[in-house]
């Protein structure tokens, strides 16, 4: 898993507690209202209806993907035709209690409070609604169907493989989320602005041995520094400096991982003024000094 997903969820490869498909009959409720101890992806394979999450109602349609977090009260209703849903319950570390509780008790709060996980929502997940509209984007569906098929083999090795497949699926969900966000911003700010921001991101992330200012990058795409900052925030939800710093940290970690270069030289090759500046930024972003981080590799 990449750094952002692992950091947001707290663990790289998820532990799957249950994965399968279910049918909700026409006019029927899915498990009535319930809470979960763990996290669940719910992918709508067929049918339309209504999904209620913590009192908020959302239209359900094929290729909608929901993320249900622990303690969130939720239910779903099939309308004109039955629904078929794909569900994957997961955590980020195996728990000895994972088989000892029932998440499907209709309208009854779980009794054992200690079993609840801390809700973890990734940074890339939309904050205003708990779902993604993936119509016309079939890759996530296929990947989650592979997770269910592998998990259904029923042995411990299959569970491990299914966890790795789910990790890959979550990476694809992140990609789709970011692409959908860019499409939305494309409509809001215009095609030319999106192209310039994308070009600026390429320049900001390009490996270089010398320091390059945000103003220089802005001039390269025909904008002022302030305008680049505004448009990058509008299109990507972040700042040019954050993009540049993240790229420098990735490059520095590669140098540190394979060793052989002094800190001063790594700082220079990553565009920092000197080793002390590099060390301050590295500690702020990673939580360790470069030498401390390298010692753990």
N, C-alpha and C positions, 0 to 999 in steps of 0.2 A: 504494500500500500504506500501511497505517497505520504509525504510528511504532513500535509494539511489534514487528510482524512484521519491518519493515525492520531494526530494531536487532538483533533476535535472529539473523537470517540474514545480515546484513551488506550486503544489496543489495535494492533495491526490486522490480525485475522480473526473474524468473528466465530463464536461458538454457537452453532445452530441447535436450538432446543426442539423445534418442530418445523416442518416444511411440507405443505401439501396444497391441494386445491379443494375447494368446497363449493357446494351449490346452495343458493338461497331461493326457495320456491317463490313463484309469483305471488306478490302481496305479502310475503313473509319477511320477518325480521331476522337479522343475523345475530344470534345469541342474545337478543334483546340488548339492554345496556350493560356494559361490562367495563372493568378495568384490567390492565395487564401488569404483571410484575416485571416483564422484560420489554424489549422493543420488537416491533413488527413492521415489516413491509407488507402492504396489501396492494396487489395489482389486480385491476378489474379486467378479466379476460372477456366476459360477455355480459350483456344486459345493462339496463339503466336503472336508476333509482336515486336514493338519497342517503348520504352519509352524514351522521351527526357526531361531531367531535367537541367535547366539552361545551355542549349547548349550541354550537355553531353548525348550521346546515350547509351542505355542499352537494351539488348535483353530481351524480355518479354516471360515468360513461366508459365504454371500453377504452383501454389504454390510459386510464388514470392511475397514478401511483401515489399511495398514501403512506406516510410514516406515522405510526402510532407509538407514542412514548409511554413509559410507565406512569401509572396513575391517571392517564387521560381517559375519561369516560367516553365511550363511543358505541354506536350502533349503526346498522344500515338496513335499508328497506328496498326490496325489489318491487318494481311497479308493474309495467305491462307484460314483462316476460321474466323468467327466472334469471338470476345472476349466477355467474361462475367467477369465483375469486381465487387468486393465488396468494397464499400467506406464508411468510417466513418469520418465525419467532427467533430472536437471537440476542446474545450478549457478547461481551468482548473477552470474557474469561470463563472457563468451565466453572460451574458451581455445584457443590455436592447436593444442593437442594433442588437442582433443576428438574428432577422427576417427581418431586414430592409435593407439588402444588398444582392446583387446577385453575387455569386462567379463564375457564369458560363458564363460571357460575353466573347465570343471568341475574342482573339487577342486585347482586349481593357483593358488597365490598369484601375483599380478601381479609382474612382474620389475622394473618401473621405479617405484621408491619415490617419485620426485619427482612423479609424476602424481597421487598421492593428494591429495584435498582434505581440509581440516580438517573433521571432523564438526561439523555445526551443527544443533542441535535447538531448536526454538522453545520459549519459556517456557510457552506454552499447551498443549504436547503432554504427555500423561500420562507420568509418569516411571517408573511401576511396570511398564507393559506397552507394547510398541511399536505398539499399534493402537487404533483407535476402533471401537466397535460402532455402525454407522450404520443399522441396520435400522429401517425406518419413517421415515427421513430421506433422501429421494431427491435432494436438491438437489446434494450434492457429486458423486454419481455422474453426474448429467446434465452438470455443469460439466466434469468430467474427460473425459467422452465427447466434449464439444465441443472440448477441447484436442487429443485424439487425431485427431478429424476434421480440424481446421484444420491440424495439423502434417502430416497425410497428404497435403496438397496439394503438398508437396515443394519449394516455392520459399522464398527468403529472406524475402519479405514475410510469407508464411504462418507462418514460424517466429517472427517478431516478434509477430504477432497471437496465436499460440498461447502465447507467453510472457506476454502481457498477460492472456489468459484463465486461465492457470495462476496468475498473481498473484491474480486475483479468486477462483479456487477455493481458494487457500490462505487468503484472508480468510474464506471461508465455512467452511473447516475449523476455523479459530480460533473462529468463532461457535458451531459445533456442539460443539466441545470444551468451551467455557465453559458452554453450555446443559446439556450432559450432566453437568458438574460440579455445576451448581446443582440439577439434578434429584436427583443423588445426595445432596447436602446437604439438600435438601428432605425426603428420606426419613429422614435422620439427625436433623435438628434440629426438624422440624415446619413446617407450612405458615405458621403465624403468625410464627415467627421469620424465615423467608425473606421474607415480605411486609414485615416491619419493616426488615430489612436493605436490601431493594430501595428502600424509601421513604427510608431514611437516605442511600443512594447518590445518589438524585435530589437530596436537599437538599445533599449535599456537593458535587455537580457543578454546582449551579445558579449562574448568574452573579450576583454580588452585589458591591456597592461597599464593604461593610463586613466586617471580620473577624468570623467566627463560630466559636466554639470547638466542639470535639468534644462537650463536655458539653452545650452548647445543642442540638446535633443529637440527641444521645441523649435528652434530655428531650422533644424534639418527637415521638419515636417511643415514648416511655414506658419508657425504660431508663436505667440509669446509664451513665456514660462507659465504665467498665471492662467492663460487660456488652456494650455495643455493640462494643467492640474485640474481645472474645472471639468474638462471634457473626459479626462481619464477617470475621474470620480463618477461622472454621469454614465459612462459606458461600461466600465469594469468594476465599479464599486470600491476602488482603491486609489492610491496616489502613485505618481511616477516614482517618488522616492522609495515607497514600499516595494514596488516591483523591482527597482534597481538593487535595493538592499537584499531582497530574497535571492536574486540571481547571484549576487556576490557571495552570499553565504553558501549557496550550493557549490559554487566553484571552489571556495575556500575549503569546504569539507572534503571535496575530492582530493585536493592537494594534501590535506592533513591525513586522510585515510591511507594514502599510499606512501606518505613520508618522503624523506630525502631532501626537503627544502626547509631552510630556516624561516622563522615567522616573518622576519623583515621581507624576505623575498616573496612569500605568499601574499603579504599585504600589498606589495607593489603590483604583483600580477593580478590582484583582484581590484585594483583601482583605488586603494587607500593611500592617504598621504604618508603614513608611517605605521610602524608596528603598534604603537600605543593606541592610535585611533582605531586601527583594525581590531585590536583586542577589546576595546570598550564596546564597539558595535557588536562584535561577536558575542560577548557576554550578555549584552542586552537582548539580542535576538534568540540566542540558543540557551542561555542560562548557565553556561560554563565558559571558562577561558579557552582559547584554541588548544593549549597544551593539555588542559583537563579533558577536553572532548576527545582529543587524539588518543589519550591514554586509555580510553574506554573502548576503542575500536579493536 
